[in-house]
Amino acid sequence: MSEAVRQYLLSVVAMAMLAGVLLALVPKGAVHRSLSFLCGLAMILVALGPLARVDVDALAQAMSRAKMQAEEAAWGVTIDNTQWVADIIKRDAETYIWDRAEDLNIWPEAVEVTVAVGGTYPYPYSADITAAADPTRQKQLERALEAELAIPAERQEWHEP
């Protein structure tokens, strides 16, 4: 993990230095403004590029592991039973969806989260939601599930009641 962060920071700093040198060499005027714009775009691409390569399943697993480690630390008990951990994660994910939906004035009739257990640590894999929601609010909830539970929109199943 630290190697990835180091590589990311190195690429951002290298791009910033290259842009600075190029802009220092070009005289003020139209060419300088164009180069400045292009350097800005390049910086955005370098800075946001790693987001395109995010492994959603690994992120979900890491989030679940961190949550369970926090609970283990709070209770002082080590949880070894994988199925029990999966049940806790399922319950917490479903509770989060119910609460977040209600915050958006969506009143689900049913929420079902599937937890993937096959990897090194259980994590929320998909969600099945039965609710009447306008498209804007549904999109807001989809984005929240992606950000907070790492369940991508393509693994969220929506049904009308």
N, CA, C and O of each residue as an XYZ file, in Angstrom:
644
protein
N       0.830     -1.197      0.000
C       0.000      0.000      0.000
C       0.867      1.250      0.000
O       0.600      2.184     -0.756
N       1.891      1.284      0.828
C       2.727      2.476      0.903
C       3.495      2.688     -0.401
O       3.797      3.823     -0.768
N       3.809      1.603     -1.096
C       4.482      1.725     -2.390
C       3.555      2.397     -3.407
O       4.005      3.204     -4.220
N       2.281      2.069     -3.362
C       1.314      2.676     -4.281
C       1.174      4.172     -3.997
O       1.117      4.979     -4.925
N       1.117      4.539     -2.729
C       1.008      5.953     -2.357
C       2.271      6.694     -2.787
O       2.198      7.802     -3.321
N       3.429      6.077     -2.552
C       4.695      6.691     -2.953
C       4.735      6.916     -4.462
O       5.141      7.984     -4.921
N       4.316      5.919     -5.229
C       4.305      6.026     -6.688
C       3.344      7.129     -7.149
O       3.651      7.885     -8.071
N       2.189      7.210     -6.501
C       1.206      8.239     -6.844
C       1.782      9.636     -6.588
O       1.720     10.507     -7.455
N       2.337      9.839     -5.398
C       2.907     11.149     -5.056
C       4.064     11.507     -5.979
O       4.199     12.660     -6.389
N       4.891     10.534     -6.303
C       6.009     10.765     -7.214
C       5.517     11.217     -8.590
O       6.092     12.129     -9.184
N       4.456     10.583     -9.099
C       3.937     10.976    -10.420
C       3.325     12.380    -10.392
O       3.482     13.139    -11.348
N       2.635     12.726     -9.315
C       2.043     14.065     -9.212
C       3.142     15.129     -9.120
O       3.071     16.157     -9.794
N       4.147     14.885     -8.293
C       5.245     15.845     -8.146
C       6.026     15.981     -9.446
O       6.391     17.091     -9.833
N       6.290     14.861    -10.128
C       7.019     14.904    -11.406
C       6.246     15.709    -12.441
O       6.836     16.495    -13.182
N       4.937     15.520    -12.498
C       4.131     16.278    -13.464
C       4.144     17.759    -13.120
O       4.230     18.602    -14.014
N       4.060     18.083    -11.844
C       4.079     19.485    -11.423
C       5.412     20.137    -11.769
O       5.448     21.283    -12.216
N       6.504     19.410    -11.564
C       7.822     19.966    -11.897
C       7.967     20.152    -13.405
O       8.484     21.174    -13.856
N       7.518     19.178    -14.181
C       7.587     19.287    -15.639
C       6.761     20.477    -16.127
O       7.204     21.238    -16.987
N       5.571     20.629    -15.577
C       4.711     21.747    -15.973
C       5.376     23.074    -15.607
O       5.343     24.022    -16.392
N       5.973     23.144    -14.428
C       6.644     24.371    -14.001
C       7.804     24.738    -14.913
O       7.962     25.905    -15.271
N       8.614     23.764    -15.291
C       9.750     24.017    -16.175
C       9.263     24.473    -17.548
O       9.772     25.447    -18.101
N       8.275     23.764    -18.093
C       7.751     24.142    -19.413
C       7.179     25.559    -19.404
O       7.429     26.344    -20.319
N       6.420     25.875    -18.375
C       5.815     27.208    -18.299
C       6.868     28.295    -18.096
O       6.686     29.427    -18.544
N       7.955     27.961    -17.430
C       9.034     28.942    -17.222
C       9.790     29.207    -18.526
O      10.304     30.308    -18.727
N       9.863     28.213    -19.407
C      10.608     28.361    -20.654
C       9.830     29.084    -21.754
O      10.428     29.657    -22.665
N       8.511     29.057    -21.670
C       7.686     29.650    -22.728
C       7.369     31.102    -22.369
O       6.951     31.383    -21.246
N       7.565     32.031    -23.319
C       7.273     33.451    -23.033
C       5.762     33.681    -22.859
O       4.937     32.911    -23.353
N       5.430     34.757    -22.146
C       4.032     35.116    -21.916
C       3.337     35.365    -23.247
O       3.956     35.827    -24.206
N       2.036     35.051    -23.297
C       1.269     35.255    -24.514
C       0.307     34.097    -24.721
O       0.011     33.338    -23.799
N      -0.174     33.979    -25.952
C      -1.180     32.970    -26.285
C      -0.642     31.553    -26.105
O      -1.346     30.676    -25.605
N       0.599     31.332    -26.510
C       1.194     29.999    -26.377
C       1.324     29.623    -24.900
O       1.065     28.479    -24.524
N       1.720     30.572    -24.076
C       1.869     30.334    -22.642
C       0.520     29.972    -22.016
O       0.434     29.057    -21.198
N      -0.545     30.706    -22.413
C      -1.874     30.414    -21.876
C      -2.333     29.023    -22.316
O      -2.906     28.283    -21.516
N      -2.093     28.664    -23.555
C      -2.476     27.338    -24.051
C      -1.710     26.247    -23.324
O      -2.288     25.238    -22.921
N      -0.411     26.449    -23.155
C       0.411     25.472    -22.454
C      -0.021     25.358    -20.989
O      -0.031     24.266    -20.420
N      -0.372     26.477    -20.399
C      -0.844     26.477    -19.022
C      -2.115     25.640    -18.898
O      -2.260     24.859    -17.957
N      -3.030     25.803    -19.844
C      -4.269     25.023    -19.856
C      -3.952     23.528    -20.009
O      -4.514     22.701    -19.290
N      -3.067     23.183    -20.928
C      -2.705     21.785    -21.163
C      -2.009     21.176    -19.944
O      -2.244     20.017    -19.604
N      -1.165     21.954    -19.299
C      -0.497     21.468    -18.090
C      -1.521     21.220    -16.975
O      -1.408     20.251    -16.225
N      -2.493     22.083    -16.878
C      -3.568     21.890    -15.889
C      -4.340     20.608    -16.144
O      -4.637     19.859    -15.213
N      -4.669     20.354    -17.418
C      -5.357     19.113    -17.768
C      -4.503     17.897    -17.429
O      -5.001     16.906    -16.895
N      -3.221     17.982    -17.744
C      -2.321     16.868    -17.452
C      -2.256     16.613    -15.944
O      -2.238     15.460    -15.512
N      -2.223     17.668    -15.152
C      -2.194     17.510    -13.694
C      -3.471     16.831    -13.194
O      -3.419     15.970    -12.315
N      -4.610     17.222    -13.757
C      -5.876     16.600    -13.370
C      -5.859     15.110    -13.700
O      -6.262     14.283    -12.883
N      -5.390     14.773    -14.900
C      -5.325     13.367    -15.304
C      -4.386     12.563    -14.407
O      -4.705     11.439    -14.017
N      -3.244     13.133    -14.085
C      -2.288     12.426    -13.224
C      -2.869     12.268    -11.819
O      -2.717     11.218    -11.195
N      -3.531     13.309    -11.325
C      -4.071     13.264     -9.966
C      -5.268     12.324     -9.850
O      -5.415     11.641     -8.837
N      -6.121     12.279    -10.866
C      -7.343     11.467    -10.793
C      -7.209     10.113    -11.471
O      -8.106      9.278    -11.352
N      -6.125      9.878    -12.170
C      -5.929      8.619    -12.888
C      -6.097      7.370    -12.038
O      -6.742      6.424    -12.489
N      -5.548      7.320    -10.831
C      -5.682      6.110    -10.009
C      -7.133      5.760     -9.661
O      -7.439      4.599     -9.390
N      -8.023      6.753     -9.667
C      -9.426      6.462     -9.357
C     -10.057      5.538    -10.387
O     -10.971      4.779    -10.064
N      -9.578      5.596    -11.622
C     -10.121      4.735    -12.673
C      -9.715      3.286    -12.466
O     -10.343      2.385    -13.023
N      -8.679      3.046    -11.676
C      -8.180      1.690    -11.472
C      -8.539      1.133    -10.094
O      -7.907      0.180     -9.640
N      -9.536      1.704     -9.421
C      -9.915      1.254     -8.087
C     -10.580     -0.121     -8.177
O     -11.486     -0.326     -8.986
N     -10.134     -1.046     -7.359
C     -10.722     -2.375     -7.262
C     -11.826     -2.301     -6.205
O     -11.548     -2.273     -5.006
N     -13.076     -2.269     -6.662
C     -14.212     -2.072     -5.765
C     -14.315     -3.206     -4.749
O     -14.595     -2.958     -3.576
N     -14.093     -4.447     -5.184
C     -14.194     -5.567     -4.246
C     -13.134     -5.468     -3.152
O     -13.429     -5.706     -1.981
N     -11.913     -5.121     -3.523
C     -10.850     -4.978     -2.526
C     -11.165     -3.838     -1.568
O     -10.906     -3.940     -0.369
N     -11.728     -2.748     -2.099
C     -12.110     -1.621     -1.250
C     -13.189     -2.038     -0.262
O     -13.118     -1.688      0.917
N     -14.188     -2.780     -0.728
C     -15.264     -3.242      0.150
C     -14.719     -4.155      1.232
O     -15.118     -4.057      2.392
N     -13.808     -5.042      0.858
C     -13.205     -5.941      1.838
C     -12.425     -5.162      2.890
O     -12.516     -5.455      4.082
N     -11.665     -4.179      2.449
C     -10.874     -3.380      3.385
C     -11.784     -2.594      4.338
O     -11.499     -2.485      5.531
N     -12.875     -2.052      3.800
C     -13.806     -1.308      4.645
C     -14.446     -2.229      5.687
O     -14.575     -1.852      6.852
N     -14.844     -3.426      5.275
C     -15.453     -4.383      6.206
C     -14.452     -4.815      7.266
O     -14.788     -4.896      8.448
N     -13.225     -5.091      6.845
C     -12.186     -5.510      7.787
C     -11.945     -4.413      8.824
O     -11.833     -4.700     10.016
N     -11.866     -3.165      8.378
C     -11.625     -2.050      9.300
C     -12.777     -1.903     10.294
O     -12.553     -1.657     11.479
N     -13.999     -2.054      9.810
C     -15.165     -1.945     10.689
C     -15.150     -3.047     11.745
O     -15.403     -2.788     12.922
N     -14.854     -4.278     11.322
C     -14.835     -5.378     12.279
C     -13.672     -5.235     13.267
O     -13.823     -5.565     14.444
N     -12.531     -4.753     12.810
C     -11.415     -4.546     13.716
C     -11.755     -3.477     14.752
O     -11.361     -3.579     15.913
N     -12.489     -2.452     14.322
C     -12.912     -1.413     15.263
C     -13.873     -1.993     16.304
O     -13.780     -1.671     17.489
N     -14.797     -2.850     15.853
C     -15.731     -3.475     16.797
C     -14.992     -4.417     17.746
O     -15.290     -4.461     18.940
N     -14.027     -5.168     17.213
C     -13.238     -6.059     18.064
C     -12.487     -5.256     19.120
O     -12.428     -5.660     20.281
N     -11.914     -4.123     18.725
C     -11.181     -3.285     19.669
C     -12.116     -2.692     20.719
O     -11.765     -2.612     21.897
N     -13.306     -2.276     20.289
C     -14.258     -1.665     21.218
C     -14.766     -2.675     22.244
O     -14.931     -2.341     23.417
N     -15.011     -3.906     21.805
C     -15.562     -4.922     22.705
C     -14.481     -5.759     23.377
O     -14.745     -6.447     24.363
N     -13.264     -5.700     22.841
C     -12.186     -6.484     23.424
C     -12.308     -7.971     23.132
O     -11.738     -8.798     23.843
N     -13.055     -8.312     22.080
C     -13.279     -9.716     21.729
C     -12.857     -9.913     20.282
O     -13.201     -9.105     19.419
N     -12.117    -10.977     20.011
C     -11.733    -11.293     18.641
C     -12.812    -12.160     18.017
O     -13.237    -13.158     18.600
N     -13.251    -11.771     16.829
C     -14.315    -12.496     16.144
C     -13.675    -13.409     15.107
O     -13.083    -12.938     14.135
N     -13.796    -14.736     15.319
C     -13.178    -15.696     14.418
C     -14.179    -16.355     13.476
O     -13.778    -16.835     12.416
N     -15.441    -16.398     13.811
C     -16.446    -17.083     13.012
C     -16.821    -16.245     11.798
O     -17.451    -15.197     11.941
N     -16.443    -16.690     10.614
C     -16.666    -15.929      9.384
C     -18.147    -15.704      9.116
O     -18.540    -14.612      8.708
N     -18.976    -16.722      9.340
C     -20.410    -16.571      9.076
C     -21.020    -15.547     10.029
O     -21.893    -14.772      9.638
N     -20.568    -15.543     11.252
C     -21.072    -14.568     12.210
C     -20.686    -13.162     11.785
O     -21.497    -12.239     11.858
N     -19.442    -13.001     11.339
C     -18.978    -11.704     10.841
C     -19.819    -11.288      9.629
O     -20.227    -10.132      9.522
N     -20.075    -12.230      8.721
C     -20.885    -11.931      7.532
C     -22.286    -11.480      7.932
O     -22.836    -10.560      7.327
N     -22.866    -12.120      8.947
C     -24.205    -11.737      9.412
C     -24.205    -10.320      9.991
O     -25.144     -9.555      9.771
N     -23.155     -9.979     10.725
C     -23.047     -8.625     11.284
C     -22.919     -7.604     10.165
O     -23.566     -6.558     10.198
N     -22.088     -7.903      9.179
C     -21.892     -6.982      8.055
C     -23.190     -6.817      7.278
O     -23.536     -5.703      6.883
N     -23.908     -7.904      7.056
C     -25.196     -7.863      6.344
C     -26.187     -6.977      7.103
O     -26.836     -6.111      6.516
N     -26.294     -7.207      8.413
C     -27.221     -6.419      9.229
C     -26.872     -4.931      9.197
O     -27.748     -4.082      9.029
N     -25.587     -4.628      9.360
C     -25.159     -3.227      9.368
C     -25.381     -2.562      8.005
O     -25.797     -1.405      7.939
N     -25.106     -3.285      6.928
C     -25.296     -2.724      5.589
C     -26.776     -2.468      5.313
O     -27.139     -1.424      4.771
N     -27.627     -3.422      5.686
C     -29.068     -3.232      5.476
C     -29.593     -2.068      6.318
O     -30.417     -1.284      5.847
N     -29.127     -1.954      7.542
C     -29.529     -0.833      8.396
C     -29.095      0.493      7.782
O     -29.855      1.462      7.781
N     -27.869      0.534      7.261
C     -27.378      1.749      6.614
C     -28.278      2.122      5.432
O     -28.637      3.289      5.273
N     -28.642      1.141      4.607
C     -29.482      1.417      3.434
C     -30.842      1.946      3.872
O     -31.333      2.923      3.308
N     -31.462      1.311      4.875
C     -32.756      1.795      5.367
C     -32.645      3.249      5.845
O     -33.464      4.094      5.483
N     -31.624      3.527      6.660
C     -31.462      4.872      7.216
C     -31.180      5.906      6.125
O     -31.772      6.985      6.117
N     -30.293      5.576      5.224
C     -29.932      6.517      4.140
C     -31.122      6.752      3.216
O     -31.341      7.872      2.755
N     -31.887      5.700      2.947
C     -33.076      5.837      2.093
C     -34.090      6.775      2.749
O     -34.657      7.646      2.089
N     -34.308      6.593      4.026
C     -35.258      7.456      4.731
C     -34.782      8.900      4.760
O     -35.597      9.819      4.687
N     -33.470      9.114      4.866
C     -32.923     10.476      4.803
C     -33.252     11.135      3.468
O     -33.398     12.355      3.391
N     -33.368     10.324      2.415
C     -33.666     10.836      1.072
C     -35.163     10.775      0.754
O     -35.567     10.964     -0.393
N     -35.986     10.509      1.780
C     -37.436     10.370      1.609
C     -37.800      9.254      0.640
O     -38.721      9.386     -0.167
N     -37.067      8.162      0.732
C     -37.392      6.933      0.019
C     -37.820      5.949      1.099
O     -37.123      5.781      2.100
N     -38.947      5.308      0.904
C     -39.485      4.413      1.925
C     -39.495      2.983      1.377
O     -40.499      2.542      0.819
N     -38.393      2.264      1.532
C     -38.296      0.908      0.978
C     -39.283     -0.055      1.628
O     -39.601      0.054      2.812
N     -39.757     -0.997      0.823
C     -40.576     -2.077      1.365
C     -39.690     -3.251      1.761
O     -40.018     -4.001      2.680
N     -38.565     -3.407      1.062
C     -37.643     -4.495      1.384
C     -36.227     -4.102      0.995
O     -36.007     -3.415     -0.002
N     -35.276     -4.548      1.797
C     -33.851     -4.348      1.520
C     -33.151     -5.663      1.834
O     -33.301     -6.213      2.925
N     -32.388     -6.158      0.872
C     -31.641     -7.405      1.051
C     -30.223     -7.200      0.550
O     -30.013     -6.847     -0.611
N     -29.248     -7.421      1.427
C     -27.840     -7.302      1.053
C     -27.236     -8.697      1.000
O     -27.425     -9.511      1.904
N     -26.506     -8.954     -0.079
C     -25.774    -10.207     -0.201
C     -24.327     -9.938      0.194
O     -23.710     -8.981     -0.274
N     -23.794    -10.795      1.062
C     -22.431    -10.639      1.549
C     -21.559    -11.710      0.902
O     -21.900    -12.893      0.928
N     -20.438    -11.295      0.324
C     -19.476    -12.240     -0.254
C     -18.596    -12.774      0.865
O     -17.992    -12.001      1.609
N     -18.525    -14.094      0.983
C     -17.791    -14.714      2.076
C     -16.540    -15.437      1.580
O     -15.687    -15.797      2.392
N     -16.407    -15.656      0.284
C     -15.334    -16.482     -0.255
C     -13.929    -15.933     -0.129
O     -12.980    -16.716     -0.133
N     -13.748    -14.637     -0.018
C     -12.407    -14.047      0.036
C     -11.802    -14.156      1.423
O     -12.195    -15.001      2.227
N     -10.845    -13.290      1.687
C     -10.183    -13.315      2.985
C     -11.051    -12.713      4.087
O     -10.835    -12.974      5.271
N     -12.026    -11.912      3.694
C     -12.876    -11.259      4.676
C     -14.235    -10.981      4.050
O     -14.282    -10.550      2.897
N     -15.351    -11.208      4.757
C     -16.680    -10.948      4.184
C     -16.890     -9.457      3.923
O     -16.390     -8.607      4.660
N     -17.641     -9.156      2.859
C     -17.958     -7.763      2.533
C     -19.275     -7.700      1.775
O     -19.665     -8.676      1.134
N     -19.985     -6.532      1.840
C     -21.245     -6.395      1.107
C     -20.967     -6.465     -0.391
O     -20.157     -5.702     -0.917
N     -21.649     -7.391     -1.074
C     -21.400     -7.598     -2.496
C     -22.488     -6.978     -3.365
O     -22.189     -6.350     -4.381
N     -23.743     -7.150     -2.973
C     -24.829     -6.609     -3.782
C     -25.996     -6.221     -2.878
O     -26.069     -6.617     -1.714
N     -26.909     -5.430     -3.456
C     -28.091     -4.995     -2.711
C     -29.318     -5.136     -3.594
O     -29.282     -4.822     -4.784
N     -30.403     -5.610     -3.000
C     -31.688     -5.768     -3.684
C     -32.680     -4.898     -2.927
O     -32.991     -5.172     -1.767
N     -33.181     -3.845     -3.581
C     -34.016     -2.849     -2.901
C     -35.361     -2.756     -3.596
O     -35.428     -2.560     -4.810
N     -36.436     -2.897     -2.827
C     -37.789     -2.723     -3.353
C     -38.316     -1.410     -2.784
O     -38.579     -1.293     -1.587
N     -38.465     -0.414     -3.678
C     -38.900      0.907     -3.231
C     -39.390      1.714     -4.415
O     -38.917      1.548     -5.539
N     -40.343      2.589     -4.146
C     -40.784      3.553     -5.145
C     -39.984      4.829     -4.908
O     -40.105      5.465     -3.861
N     -39.170      5.192     -5.889
C     -38.322      6.377     -5.723
C     -38.180      7.075     -7.063
O     -38.072      6.430     -8.106
N     -38.181      8.418     -7.023
C     -37.945      9.131     -8.270
C     -36.484      8.921     -8.672
O     -35.637      8.660     -7.817
N     -36.187      9.033     -9.970
C     -34.840      8.716    -10.460
C     -33.715      9.511     -9.786
O     -32.625      8.979     -9.576
N     -33.968     10.763     -9.449
C     -32.932     11.587     -8.818
C     -32.552     11.045     -7.454
O     -31.368     10.920     -7.139
N     -33.543     10.726     -6.648
C     -33.263     10.210     -5.303
C     -32.683      8.803     -5.365
O     -31.839      8.435     -4.547
N     -33.136      8.021     -6.334
C     -32.579      6.680     -6.496
C     -31.092      6.771     -6.831
O     -30.284      6.018     -6.288
N     -30.728      7.705     -7.734
C     -29.316      7.910     -8.086
C     -28.506      8.343     -6.866
O     -27.375      7.895     -6.674
N     -29.097      9.226     -6.033
C     -28.397      9.672     -4.824
C     -28.115      8.490     -3.894
O     -27.026      8.383     -3.331
N     -29.100      7.607     -3.739
C     -28.898      6.445     -2.875
C     -27.893      5.480     -3.503
O     -27.073      4.896     -2.795
N     -27.950      5.308     -4.829
C     -26.974      4.454     -5.513
C     -25.548      4.947     -5.262
O     -24.650      4.161     -4.956
N     -25.355      6.276     -5.398
C     -24.019      6.835     -5.169
C     -23.584      6.660     -3.715
O     -22.412      6.394     -3.447
N     -24.522      6.808     -2.771
C     -24.194      6.629     -1.354
C     -23.773      5.180     -1.077
O     -22.838      4.939     -0.313
N     -24.464      4.221     -1.696
C     -24.108      2.816     -1.493
C     -22.747      2.511     -2.106
O     -21.982      1.704     -1.576
N     -22.454      3.161     -3.221
C     -21.139      2.981     -3.837
C     -20.043      3.558     -2.948
O     -18.998      2.935     -2.760
N     -20.279      4.743     -2.404
C     -19.257      5.429     -1.606
C     -19.079      4.800     -0.226
O     -17.949      4.628      0.230
N     -20.166      4.458      0.437
C     -20.086      4.009      1.826
C     -19.970      2.494      1.984
O     -19.335      2.017      2.924
N     -20.581      1.733      1.066
C     -20.560      0.274      1.195
C     -19.759     -0.396      0.085
O     -19.571     -1.612      0.097
N     -19.288      0.400     -0.875
C     -18.532     -0.121     -2.027
C     -19.342     -1.146     -2.818
O     -18.800     -2.138     -3.306
N     -20.645     -0.893     -2.940
C     -21.495     -1.714     -3.801
C     -21.756     -0.898     -5.055
O     -22.538      0.052     -5.011
N     -21.122     -1.242     -6.179
C     -21.301     -0.453     -7.397
C     -22.734     -0.525     -7.910
O     -23.459     -1.475     -7.612
N     -23.138      0.474     -8.676
C     -24.509      0.573     -9.177
C     -24.923     -0.672     -9.958
O     -26.087     -1.072     -9.910
N     -23.981     -1.289    -10.679
C     -24.341     -2.470    -11.470
C     -24.676     -3.682    -10.599
O     -25.231     -4.659    -11.101
N     -24.349     -3.638     -9.303
C     -24.711     -4.736     -8.400
C     -25.820     -4.319     -7.432
O     -26.039     -4.954     -6.400
N     -26.514     -3.231     -7.793
C     -27.677     -2.795     -7.026
C     -28.917     -3.077     -7.875
O     -29.061     -2.555     -8.981
N     -29.793     -3.898     -7.347
C     -31.010     -4.285     -8.058
C     -32.178     -3.518     -7.459
O     -32.427     -3.598     -6.256
N     -32.898     -2.771     -8.297
C     -34.020     -1.967     -7.841
C     -35.312     -2.563     -8.389
O     -35.390     -2.938     -9.559
N     -36.324     -2.645     -7.524
C     -37.639     -3.181     -7.926
C     -38.719     -2.200     -7.465
O     -38.634     -1.619     -6.383
N     -39.723     -2.033     -8.303
C     -40.901     -1.239     -7.930
C     -41.805     -2.116     -7.059
O     -41.944     -3.310     -7.325
N     -42.417     -1.542     -6.029
C     -43.321     -2.344     -5.166
C     -44.586     -2.733     -5.897
O     -45.448     -3.403     -5.327
